[in-house]
Amino acid sequence: MHTKGCQRLFAAAVVVALAEWSVAAELRVPAFTAYLEPNAEGARVSQRSGVTRWNDPGIKVVWFGEFKRAGELTARLVLKLPADAESKLRLTVDGQSRETSVSGDGDSPVIADFGTFHLKETGYHRFTLESLNDRGRPFGDLEALWLDGPALADAHFNLKERRNAASVHLFYPVPKETDVAAFYCEVTAVDDPVATFYMACGWHRGYFGMQVNSLTERRIIFSVWDSGNEAVDRNQVADENRVRLMGKGEGVYTGDFGNEGTGGHSHLKYLWKTGETQKFIVTAQPTNQTFTSFSGYYFHPDKREWMLISSWQAPKEGGWLRGLHSFSENFWGSTGHLRRKALFGNQWIRTPDGDWRELTTAGFSHDPTGRQDRLDRFMGVEDGRFFLSHGGFVPGFTKYGEQFSRPPLGRSPEIPPELLNHPPKP
């Protein structure tokens, strides 16, 4: 009985091992899910063609994956090279580098085999591909990274063409019976690569925050949506559904926006600083039962005073602010592998009768990308403030809908009365 029992246990172990191997049998990671470093424009990445126009040896092609198991992993690269051309490449994984050369075959794909790597730890791992060729020689057009081996069991890669980090949100619960005439929030950027938008004050009709447009340009943005259901083209919006500009601050650009709903857009070009707290307040002033004026004010760090970004009269409203939230967005996929993190703190609302109330609870949510594709998104409380983090392929995962509370500060913001009670006139 003892011998037969051991045999049964051994057979069961073999079945489990084979099952694990079959789960991890092979994984094709498309080239179009890769990122380029240090210059996101150093080659072309597209769903149709993979990675092409890679001809600068200073540009690295990188993929990221999360592994639940350590162990062996084999890696091959599928690429196309001109007939008789040769490319020498290096792949580095978990501190281990392998080099190989591959000869081209014209329009037919060829395989660059990098052999076996050993993942020493679980967690996120980076796959870095480098060209060892001289500039001007063909490196190859990349189609896919093929992985195999037992370390692949339960591994997770984003396999879709959307390379953006998941957008992440803070929702602030407010009792339904509370009329909100003003919403105040502070934001401090910790990591803010290009293509980041940190939205401080969001509500049912608009958004207000700060954006990184390039290495040399940053903006303060305030936008208000039109009424109606037009999603793309503001030219299709009837006059009675359009928001109307009531006023704007010095140096502020105003215009239209579309493709995410339509409405009135405004921005101030200003190089706000990483690590420096930025202050925002949005106000609502119903003018009658069908219109509300929404105004966005920003505390200018250099001038040390509040300034109007813009004010818009919104039709088919007549009410106060609702659906209060903040969020962090990565709006270009080429920088989706970089971490974005910001602290959101000192949130307050003001009722029409002048009563300030502190918001110390926030719930977490994310866009559809965060459901299965990008799991590097989370929130928490740090230094007495909420934080949002997404991108970077770093450990961290927060359940959708989870709530957090921060310690109250107990001191309402000092806002000039004229900002709160008198909306700009056209």
Sequence and secondary structure as in RCSB ss.txt:
>XXXX:A:sequence
MHTKGCQRLFAAAVVVALAEWSVAAELRVPAFTAYLEPNAEGARVSQRSGVTRWNDPGIKVVWFGEFKRAGELTA
RLVLKLPADAESKLRLTVDGQSRETSVSGDGDSPVIADFGTFHLKETGYHRFTLESLNDRGRPFGDLEALWLDGP
ALADAHFNLKERRNAASVHLFYPVPKETDVAAFYCEVTAVDDPVATFYMACGWHRGYFGMQVNSLTERRIIFSVW
DSGNEAVDRNQVADENRVRLMGKGEGVYTGDFGNEGTGGHSHLKYLWKTGETQKFIVTAQPTNQTFTSFSGYYFH
PDKREWMLISSWQAPKEGGWLRGLHSFSENFWGSTGHLRRKALFGNQWIRTPDGDWRELTTAGFSHDPTGRQDRL
DRFMGVEDGRFFLSHGGFVPGFTKYGEQFSRPPLGRSPEIPPELLNHPPKP
>XXXX:A:secstr
 HHHHHHHHHHHHHHHHHHHHHHTSEEEEEGGG EEES TTSSEEETTTEEE    TT EEEEEEEESS EEEEE
EEEEE  TT EEEEEEEETTEEEEEEEE  TTS EEEEEEEEEE S EEEEEEEEE S TTS   EEEEEEEESG
GGTT B   SS  S   EEEE    TT  BSEEEEEEEEEE  SSEEEEEEEETTEEEEEEE SSS EEEEEEEE
 SSS  S GGGS GGGS EEEEE TTEEEEEE SSS EEEEEEE    TTS EEEEEEEEE SSSEEEEEEEEEE
TTTTEEEEEEEEEEES  S B S EEEEEE  GGGTTS EEEEEEEEEEE TTS EEE  EEEEEE THHHHT  
 EEEEEETTEEEEEE SS S B  TT EEE           HHHHH     
